[in-house]
Amino acid sequence: MLVLAHISDLHLDGTARSTARAERVRDRLWELPGHVDALLVTGDIADHGTEAEYEEAAHLLGLRTGDAPFPVLTCPGNHDSRAPYRKALLGLPAGGAPVNSAHVFDDAAVLMCDSSVPGSDEGALDDETYDWIDSTLDELDEGVPALLAFHHPPVALHHPLPDACRLGDPDRLAALMERRPQIAGLITGHAHTPAATTFAGRPLAVGPGVTWTLRLPWEGTEVADRDAPVGLAFHVLADSGRLTSHFRVVA
């Protein structure tokens, strides 16, 4: 059984508000009394994509100090910028290629995929990323379930803001999943609202936003609820391959 914590959309911008909200959820996760295999952070870690914002994120998430109680796995969102993300967050040489990374646990794998499109709010998994997914899955035993995590949901979530810039060409992703039955589900962020649905016959879990929560059209006309508590999710991938998601708020 694989247990994953999940946060998204920190939008760190150097303000006390964004830092405090990120620290609040970080502290809750760091203090968990039970075992968690990893923390997934699905994009929009920085608000403006600056090195200073990623340096704060690296410190806050323990990526440089090594004081996180479990591995912290990240992928970029539309507010992120690949070169400073690589340099200041990951400690890697700056570069413009997609930021993809695979993480294999005892009996499961998590592929953190880059759905960002430089200079655009829209999302896409490009040819390089699709090739990387295929080659990574080829290296796994067929019986090892894998989760794909990226920023942009591939489906409409019934609000015009996230729906205007969701993942492009979802049919290509659906075709990948059809020929890859070991993909147990998808984990995304971007929408700032916890949501659960299906895509290509498999679970799709959308993590809540740390910085603010999206008001759905029937909840009011003001888009951002900045007073809503910080949200997080826990995803459990059972030995059977079933994915179960739990959502929590941090007061």
Sequence and secondary structure as in RCSB ss.txt:
>XXXX:A:sequence
MLVLAHISDLHLDGTARSTARAERVRDRLWELPGHVDALLVTGDIADHGTEAEYEEAAHLLGLRTGDAPFPVLTC
PGNHDSRAPYRKALLGLPAGGAPVNSAHVFDDAAVLMCDSSVPGSDEGALDDETYDWIDSTLDELDEGVPALLAF
HHPPVALHHPLPDACRLGDPDRLAALMERRPQIAGLITGHAHTPAATTFAGRPLAVGPGVTWTLRLPWEGTEVAD
RDAPVGLAFHVLADSGRLTSHFRVVA
>XXXX:A:secstr
 EEEEEEB   B S HHHHHHHHHHHHHHHT SS   EEEEES  BSS  HHHHHHHHHHTTTTT   SS EEEE
  TT  HHHIIIIIT S    S   EEEE SS EEEE   EETTEEEE   HHHHHHHHHHHHTS TTS EEEE 
SS SS  S HHHHTT BS HHHHHHHHHH TTEEEEEE SSSS EEEEETTEEEEE  BSS EE  GGG S SEE
TTS EEEEEEEE TTS EEEEEEEE 
